[in-house]
Amino acid sequence: MEKGEGKMKEAAGAITGDEDKKAEGRAQQRKADAEEKATQKERTRQAEAEADRAEREQNKQARKDKGLLGGVSDSLSGRDRRS
């Protein structure tokens, strides 16, 4: 929205010959672009953090499923648990 307002200011400045208004409009557009880029960076950072958490959880579950006590036999049958 702010980017659109900046474009309108720039256009109004161009029509009226107001160089300050044109410059203000361009500055507003640059600001909007920077904010958009920062927001996207934060979303990317959050998605990567969530992916890392999910991967750690999968690894944790895989270790749990595999059995960290490998080689321990079933106490009732004497069989190896991994079989």
MMTF fields as JSON, N, C-alpha, C and O atoms, coordinates in Angstrom:
{
  "mmtfVersion": "1.0.0",
  "mmtfProducer": "UNKNOWN",
  "numBonds": 331,
  "numAtoms": 332,
  "numGroups": 83,
  "numChains": 1,
  "numModels": 1,
  "chainsPerModel": [1],
  "groupsPerChain": [83],
  "chainIdList": ["A"],
  "bondAtomList": [4, 2, 8, 6, 12, 10, 16, 14, 20, 18, 24, 22, 28, 26, 32, 30, 36, 34, 40, 38, 44, 42, 48, 46, 52, 50, 56, 54, 60, 58, 64, 62, 68, 66, 72, 70, 76, 74, 80, 78, 84, 82, 88, 86, 92, 90, 96, 94, 100, 98, 104, 102, 108, 106, 112, 110, 116, 114, 120, 118, 124, 122, 128, 126, 132, 130, 136, 134, 140, 138, 144, 142, 148, 146, 152, 150, 156, 154, 160, 158, 164, 162, 168, 166, 172, 170, 176, 174, 180, 178, 184, 182, 188, 186, 192, 190, 196, 194, 200, 198, 204, 202, 208, 206, 212, 210, 216, 214, 220, 218, 224, 222, 228, 226, 232, 230, 236, 234, 240, 238, 244, 242, 248, 246, 252, 250, 256, 254, 260, 258, 264, 262, 268, 266, 272, 270, 276, 274, 280, 278, 284, 282, 288, 286, 292, 290, 296, 294, 300, 298, 304, 302, 308, 306, 312, 310, 316, 314, 320, 318, 324, 322, 328, 326],
  "bondOrderList": [1, 1, 1, 1, 1, 1, 1, 1, 1, 1, 1, 1, 1, 1, 1, 1, 1, 1, 1, 1, 1, 1, 1, 1, 1, 1, 1, 1, 1, 1, 1, 1, 1, 1, 1, 1, 1, 1, 1, 1, 1, 1, 1, 1, 1, 1, 1, 1, 1, 1, 1, 1, 1, 1, 1, 1, 1, 1, 1, 1, 1, 1, 1, 1, 1, 1, 1, 1, 1, 1, 1, 1, 1, 1, 1, 1, 1, 1, 1, 1, 1, 1],
  "groupList": [{"groupName": "MET", "atomNameList": ["N", "CA", "C", "O"], "elementList": ["N", "C", "C", "O"], "formalChargeList": [0, 0, 0, 0], "bondAtomList": [1, 0, 2, 1, 3, 2], "bondOrderList": [1, 1, 2], "singleLetterCode": "M", "chemCompType": "L-PEPTIDE LINKING"}, {"groupName": "GLU", "atomNameList": ["N", "CA", "C", "O"], "elementList": ["N", "C", "C", "O"], "formalChargeList": [0, 0, 0, 0], "bondAtomList": [1, 0, 2, 1, 3, 2], "bondOrderList": [1, 1, 2], "singleLetterCode": "E", "chemCompType": "L-PEPTIDE LINKING"}, {"groupName": "LYS", "atomNameList": ["N", "CA", "C", "O"], "elementList": ["N", "C", "C", "O"], "formalChargeList": [0, 0, 0, 0], "bondAtomList": [1, 0, 2, 1, 3, 2], "bondOrderList": [1, 1, 2], "singleLetterCode": "K", "chemCompType": "L-PEPTIDE LINKING"}, {"groupName": "GLY", "atomNameList": ["N", "CA", "C", "O"], "elementList": ["N", "C", "C", "O"], "formalChargeList": [0, 0, 0, 0], "bondAtomList": [1, 0, 2, 1, 3, 2], "bondOrderList": [1, 1, 2], "singleLetterCode": "G", "chemCompType": "PEPTIDE LINKING"}, {"groupName": "ALA", "atomNameList": ["N", "CA", "C", "O"], "elementList": ["N", "C", "C", "O"], "formalChargeList": [0, 0, 0, 0], "bondAtomList": [1, 0, 2, 1, 3, 2], "bondOrderList": [1, 1, 2], "singleLetterCode": "A", "chemCompType": "L-PEPTIDE LINKING"}, {"groupName": "ILE", "atomNameList": ["N", "CA", "C", "O"], "elementList": ["N", "C", "C", "O"], "formalChargeList": [0, 0, 0, 0], "bondAtomList": [1, 0, 2, 1, 3, 2], "bondOrderList": [1, 1, 2], "singleLetterCode": "I", "chemCompType": "L-PEPTIDE LINKING"}, {"groupName": "THR", "atomNameList": ["N", "CA", "C", "O"], "elementList": ["N", "C", "C", "O"], "formalChargeList": [0, 0, 0, 0], "bondAtomList": [1, 0, 2, 1, 3, 2], "bondOrderList": [1, 1, 2], "singleLetterCode": "T", "chemCompType": "L-PEPTIDE LINKING"}, {"groupName": "ASP", "atomNameList": ["N", "CA", "C", "O"], "elementList": ["N", "C", "C", "O"], "formalChargeList": [0, 0, 0, 0], "bondAtomList": [1, 0, 2, 1, 3, 2], "bondOrderList": [1, 1, 2], "singleLetterCode": "D", "chemCompType": "L-PEPTIDE LINKING"}, {"groupName": "ARG", "atomNameList": ["N", "CA", "C", "O"], "elementList": ["N", "C", "C", "O"], "formalChargeList": [0, 0, 0, 0], "bondAtomList": [1, 0, 2, 1, 3, 2], "bondOrderList": [1, 1, 2], "singleLetterCode": "R", "chemCompType": "L-PEPTIDE LINKING"}, {"groupName": "GLN", "atomNameList": ["N", "CA", "C", "O"], "elementList": ["N", "C", "C", "O"], "formalChargeList": [0, 0, 0, 0], "bondAtomList": [1, 0, 2, 1, 3, 2], "bondOrderList": [1, 1, 2], "singleLetterCode": "Q", "chemCompType": "L-PEPTIDE LINKING"}, {"groupName": "ASN", "atomNameList": ["N", "CA", "C", "O"], "elementList": ["N", "C", "C", "O"], "formalChargeList": [0, 0, 0, 0], "bondAtomList": [1, 0, 2, 1, 3, 2], "bondOrderList": [1, 1, 2], "singleLetterCode": "N", "chemCompType": "L-PEPTIDE LINKING"}, {"groupName": "LEU", "atomNameList": ["N", "CA", "C", "O"], "elementList": ["N", "C", "C", "O"], "formalChargeList": [0, 0, 0, 0], "bondAtomList": [1, 0, 2, 1, 3, 2], "bondOrderList": [1, 1, 2], "singleLetterCode": "L", "chemCompType": "L-PEPTIDE LINKING"}, {"groupName": "VAL", "atomNameList": ["N", "CA", "C", "O"], "elementList": ["N", "C", "C", "O"], "formalChargeList": [0, 0, 0, 0], "bondAtomList": [1, 0, 2, 1, 3, 2], "bondOrderList": [1, 1, 2], "singleLetterCode": "V", "chemCompType": "L-PEPTIDE LINKING"}, {"groupName": "SER", "atomNameList": ["N", "CA", "C", "O"], "elementList": ["N", "C", "C", "O"], "formalChargeList": [0, 0, 0, 0], "bondAtomList": [1, 0, 2, 1, 3, 2], "bondOrderList": [1, 1, 2], "singleLetterCode": "S", "chemCompType": "L-PEPTIDE LINKING"}],
  "groupTypeList": [0, 1, 2, 3, 1, 3, 2, 0, 2, 1, 4, 4, 3, 4, 5, 6, 3, 7, 1, 7, 2, 2, 4, 1, 3, 8, 4, 9, 9, 8, 2, 4, 7, 4, 1, 1, 2, 4, 6, 9, 2, 1, 8, 6, 8, 9, 4, 1, 4, 1, 4, 7, 8, 4, 1, 8, 1, 9, 10, 2, 9, 4, 8, 2, 7, 2, 3, 11, 11, 3, 3, 12, 13, 7, 13, 11, 13, 3, 8, 7, 8, 8, 13],
  "groupIdList": [1, 2, 3, 4, 5, 6, 7, 8, 9, 10, 11, 12, 13, 14, 15, 16, 17, 18, 19, 20, 21, 22, 23, 24, 25, 26, 27, 28, 29, 30, 31, 32, 33, 34, 35, 36, 37, 38, 39, 40, 41, 42, 43, 44, 45, 46, 47, 48, 49, 50, 51, 52, 53, 54, 55, 56, 57, 58, 59, 60, 61, 62, 63, 64, 65, 66, 67, 68, 69, 70, 71, 72, 73, 74, 75, 76, 77, 78, 79, 80, 81, 82, 83],
  "secStructList": [7, 2, 2, 2, 2, 2, 2, 2, 2, 2, 2, 2, 2, 2, 2, 2, 6, 7, 2, 2, 2, 2, 2, 2, 2, 2, 2, 2, 2, 2, 2, 2, 2, 2, 2, 2, 2, 2, 2, 2, 2, 2, 2, 2, 2, 2, 2, 2, 2, 2, 2, 2, 2, 2, 2, 2, 2, 2, 2, 2, 2, 2, 2, 2, 2, 2, 7, 6, 6, 6, 6, 7, 5, 7, 6, 6, 6, 7, 7, 5, 6, 6, 7],
  "xCoordList": [0.829, 0.0, 0.881, 0.637, 1.9, 2.791, 3.527, 3.798, 3.841, 4.517, 3.61, 4.068, 2.34, 1.375, 1.245, 1.151, 1.241, 1.177, 2.423, 2.337, 3.553, 4.795, 4.755, 5.216, 4.202, 4.078, 3.152, 3.403, 2.077, 1.137, 1.821, 1.655, 2.586, 3.296, 4.298, 4.405, 5.018, 6.001, 5.312, 5.787, 4.205, 3.465, 2.917, 2.978, 2.381, 1.849, 2.965, 2.773, 4.12, 5.256, 5.71, 6.099, 5.659, 6.045, 5.068, 5.473, 3.789, 2.766, 2.873, 2.771, 3.079, 3.116, 4.514, 4.678, 5.505, 6.872, 7.51, 8.519, 6.93, 7.436, 8.483, 8.14, 9.755, 10.847, 10.915, 11.268, 10.581, 10.59, 9.54, 9.791, 8.368, 7.291, 7.693, 7.43, 8.323, 8.803, 9.825, 9.758, 10.76, 11.801, 11.18, 11.589, 10.19, 9.498, 8.793, 8.823, 8.167, 7.485, 8.459, 8.181, 9.599, 10.611, 11.156, 11.368, 11.379, 11.878, 10.859, 11.224, 9.595, 8.538, 8.502, 8.288, 8.707, 8.736, 9.935, 9.811, 11.097, 12.287, 12.07, 12.464, 11.442, 11.15, 10.227, 10.457, 9.186, 8.242, 8.949, 8.689, 9.846, 10.601, 11.473, 11.543, 12.139, 13.014, 12.203, 12.634, 11.042, 10.188, 9.703, 9.66, 9.342, 8.884, 10.001, 9.771, 11.194, 12.346, 12.642, 12.937, 12.564, 12.809, 11.752, 12.065, 10.507, 9.422, 9.644, 9.468, 10.027, 10.271, 11.45, 11.416, 12.492, 13.646, 13.236, 13.673, 12.395, 11.935, 11.081, 11.21, 10.224, 9.409, 10.299, 10.061, 11.315, 12.245, 12.982, 13.133, 13.439, 14.139, 13.23, 13.666, 11.975, 11.027, 10.771, 10.701, 10.632, 10.394, 11.596, 11.437, 12.802, 14.006, 14.111, 14.483, 13.785, 13.816, 12.8, 13.095, 11.622, 10.596, 11.044, 10.814, 11.677, 12.186, 13.264, 13.307, 14.132, 15.164, 14.545, 14.982, 13.51, 12.829, 12.198, 12.299, 11.552, 10.905, 11.939, 11.708, 13.083, 14.131, 14.696, 14.941, 14.905, 15.401, 14.398, 14.78, 13.121, 12.078, 12.051, 11.9, 12.196, 12.236, 13.437, 13.325, 14.583, 15.784, 15.627, 16.049, 15.013, 14.763, 13.854, 14.102, 12.799, 11.872, 12.545, 12.307, 13.378, 14.084, 15.01, 15.085, 15.715, 16.592, 15.769, 16.168, 14.625, 13.754, 13.248, 13.242, 12.815, 12.304, 13.393, 13.134, 14.602, 15.725, 16.178, 16.648, 16.037, 16.449, 17.879, 18.823, 18.022, 19.353, 20.132, 21.347, 19.444, 20.108, 20.456, 20.507, 20.693, 20.961, 21.703, 22.64, 21.278, 21.917, 21.283, 21.65, 20.36, 19.697, 18.654, 17.886, 18.63, 17.688, 16.39, 16.337, 15.355, 14.049, 14.18, 14.602, 13.831, 14.076, 13.264, 13.663, 12.14, 11.326, 11.765, 11.803, 12.092, 12.406, 13.896, 14.334, 14.681, 16.101, 16.508, 17.681, 15.514, 15.809, 16.31, 15.999, 17.085, 17.591, 16.401, 15.622, 16.25, 15.124, 15.124, 14.057, 16.274, 16.336, 15.797, 15.615, 15.546, 15.064, 13.603, 13.034],
  "yCoordList": [-1.18, 0.0, 1.255, 2.2, 1.245, 2.396, 2.599, 3.728, 1.498, 1.601, 2.302, 3.146, 1.957, 2.597, 4.084, 4.895, 4.437, 5.851, 6.58, 7.716, 5.935, 6.528, 6.755, 7.783, 5.794, 5.947, 7.111, 7.866, 7.235, 8.335, 9.684, 10.627, 9.762, 11.008, 11.328, 12.469, 10.308, 10.518, 11.003, 11.931, 10.377, 10.777, 12.193, 12.984, 12.509, 13.854, 14.887, 15.961, 14.554, 15.453, 15.638, 16.735, 14.56, 14.641, 15.514, 16.3, 15.375, 16.147, 17.635, 18.5, 17.904, 19.304, 19.917, 21.124, 19.098, 19.605, 19.8, 20.495, 19.194, 19.315, 18.22, 17.073, 18.588, 17.619, 17.046, 15.881, 17.856, 17.365, 16.276, 15.277, 16.47, 15.472, 14.18, 13.084, 14.315, 13.132, 12.375, 11.152, 13.102, 12.477, 11.808, 10.718, 12.476, 11.904, 10.602, 9.622, 10.609, 9.397, 8.253, 7.112, 8.552, 7.51, 6.976, 5.773, 7.879, 7.467, 6.566, 5.577, 6.912, 6.105, 4.708, 3.717, 4.63, 3.335, 2.506, 1.302, 3.152, 2.425, 1.903, 0.783, 2.722, 2.308, 1.088, 0.126, 1.138, 0.021, -1.244, -2.339, -1.09, -2.24, -2.834, -4.054, -1.978, -2.448, -3.175, -4.208, -2.64, -3.288, -4.64, -5.612, -4.697, -5.954, -6.999, -8.165, -6.566, -7.472, -7.978, -9.159, -7.087, -7.476, -8.474, -9.438, -8.228, -9.14, -10.518, -11.537, -10.544, -11.82, -12.56, -13.781, -11.81, -12.422, -13.077, -14.183, -12.385, -12.92, -14.17, -15.145, -14.146, -15.336, -16.511, -17.646, -16.233, -17.286, -17.844, -19.058, -16.942, -17.373, -18.26, -19.285, -17.854, -18.639, -20.003, -21.008, -20.048, -21.325, -22.243, -23.447, -21.684, -22.503, -23.033, -24.189, -22.196, -22.626, -23.746, -24.717, -23.615, -24.657, -25.951, -27.037, -25.844, -27.035, -27.717, -28.944, -26.917, -27.48, -28.205, -29.294, -27.585, -28.235, -29.555, -30.56, -29.55, -30.767, -31.855, -33.024, -31.475, -32.454, -33.033, -34.236, -32.173, -32.684, -33.652, -34.681, -33.322, -34.2, -35.535, -36.587, -35.495, -36.74, -37.592, -38.806, -36.939, -37.669, -38.274, -39.402, -37.506, -37.994, -39.223, -40.219, -39.129, -40.254, -41.461, -42.601, -41.208, -42.311, -43.014, -44.243, -42.237, -42.849, -43.644, -44.729, -43.1, -43.786, -45.094, -46.131, -45.032, -46.222, -47.274, -48.471, -46.829, -47.735, -48.358, -49.495, -47.626, -48.121, -47.722, -48.247, -46.813, -46.337, -47.374, -47.254, -48.385, -49.409, -50.621, -51.734, -50.443, -51.531, -52.701, -52.511, -53.891, -55.083, -55.583, -56.66, -54.86, -55.309, -56.34, -56.127, -57.437, -58.496, -58.337, -57.709, -58.919, -58.929, -59.798, -60.95, -59.271, -59.983, -61.264, -62.152, -61.391, -62.593, -63.691, -64.863, -63.328, -64.362, -64.548, -65.578, -63.547, -63.643, -63.254, -63.321, -62.846, -62.47, -61.024, -60.193, -60.763, -59.418, -58.56, -58.984, -57.396, -56.502, -56.058, -55.785, -55.979, -55.483, -56.491, -56.136, -57.68, -58.704, -58.58, -59.366],
  "zCoordList": [0.0, 0.0, 0.0, -0.75, 0.847, 0.916, -0.409, -0.816, -1.066, -2.354, -3.365, -4.136, -3.36, -4.257, -3.975, -4.896, -2.693, -2.329, -2.833, -3.301, -2.737, -3.223, -4.723, -5.22, -5.435, -6.888, -7.239, -8.178, -6.461, -6.714, -6.461, -7.234, -5.374, -5.086, -6.197, -6.647, -6.622, -7.69, -8.969, -9.623, -9.312, -10.515, -10.376, -11.318, -9.196, -8.974, -9.091, -9.661, -8.551, -8.65, -10.087, -10.486, -10.864, -12.28, -13.056, -13.912, -12.756, -13.468, -13.124, -13.994, -11.845, -11.408, -11.507, -11.327, -11.789, -11.867, -10.502, -10.38, -9.475, -8.099, -7.859, -7.572, -7.982, -7.838, -6.426, -6.244, -5.433, -4.044, -3.85, -3.175, -4.442, -4.329, -5.045, -4.551, -6.197, -6.92, -6.076, -5.958, -5.496, -4.668, -3.44, -3.041, -2.85, -1.686, -2.073, -1.33, -3.234, -3.711, -3.948, -3.579, -4.562, -4.791, -3.464, -3.31, -2.511, -1.188, -0.491, 0.145, -0.615, 0.002, -0.632, 0.066, -1.923, -2.608, -2.151, -1.926, -2.015, -1.542, -0.13, 0.197, 0.701, 2.077, 2.079, 2.812, 1.255, 1.174, 0.681, 1.18, -0.302, -0.804, 0.293, 0.439, 1.065, 2.152, 3.227, 3.74, 3.562, 4.563, 4.062, 4.816, 2.797, 2.205, 2.224, 2.545, 1.881, 1.879, 3.29, 3.478, 4.284, 5.671, 6.153, 6.851, 5.772, 6.153, 5.536, 6.203, 4.272, 3.596, 4.228, 4.382, 4.591, 5.252, 6.566, 6.882, 7.328, 8.607, 8.39, 9.131, 7.394, 7.104, 6.714, 7.128, 5.923, 5.511, 6.727, 6.87, 7.603, 8.815, 9.682, 10.206, 9.822, 10.621, 9.991, 10.699, 8.683, 7.997, 8.142, 8.345, 8.041, 8.206, 9.627, 9.835, 10.608, 12.003, 12.234, 12.931, 11.659, 11.801, 11.131, 11.663, 9.975, 9.288, 10.127, 10.214, 10.743, 11.614, 12.802, 13.171, 13.404, 14.539, 14.097, 14.801, 12.941, 12.445, 12.175, 12.487, 11.594, 11.311, 12.6, 12.69, 13.604, 14.896, 15.507, 16.064, 15.402, 15.955, 15.215, 15.836, 13.89, 13.12, 13.522, 13.695, 13.666, 14.072, 15.457, 15.711, 16.347, 17.702, 17.665, 18.345, 16.859, 16.75, 16.096, 16.496, 15.1, 14.435, 15.424, 15.442, 16.243, 17.25, 18.252, 18.677, 18.622, 19.575, 18.975, 19.638, 17.689, 17.02, 16.847, 16.977, 16.555, 16.336, 17.644, 17.669, 18.705, 20.007, 20.306, 19.716, 21.201, 21.552, 22.351, 22.506, 22.856, 23.66, 22.815, 23.339, 21.545, 20.612, 21.248, 22.023, 20.914, 21.447, 22.728, 23.198, 23.31, 24.526, 24.13, 23.192, 24.835, 24.479, 25.248, 26.305, 24.69, 25.326, 26.573, 26.482, 27.707, 28.965, 29.102, 29.856, 28.402, 28.539, 27.573, 27.947, 26.35, 25.359, 25.152, 24.64, 25.552, 25.337, 23.913, 23.547, 23.121, 21.744, 21.677, 22.53, 20.645, 20.376, 19.943, 19.089, 20.498, 20.191, 18.726, 18.175, 18.09, 16.724, 15.714, 14.549, 16.097, 15.171, 14.93, 14.172]
}
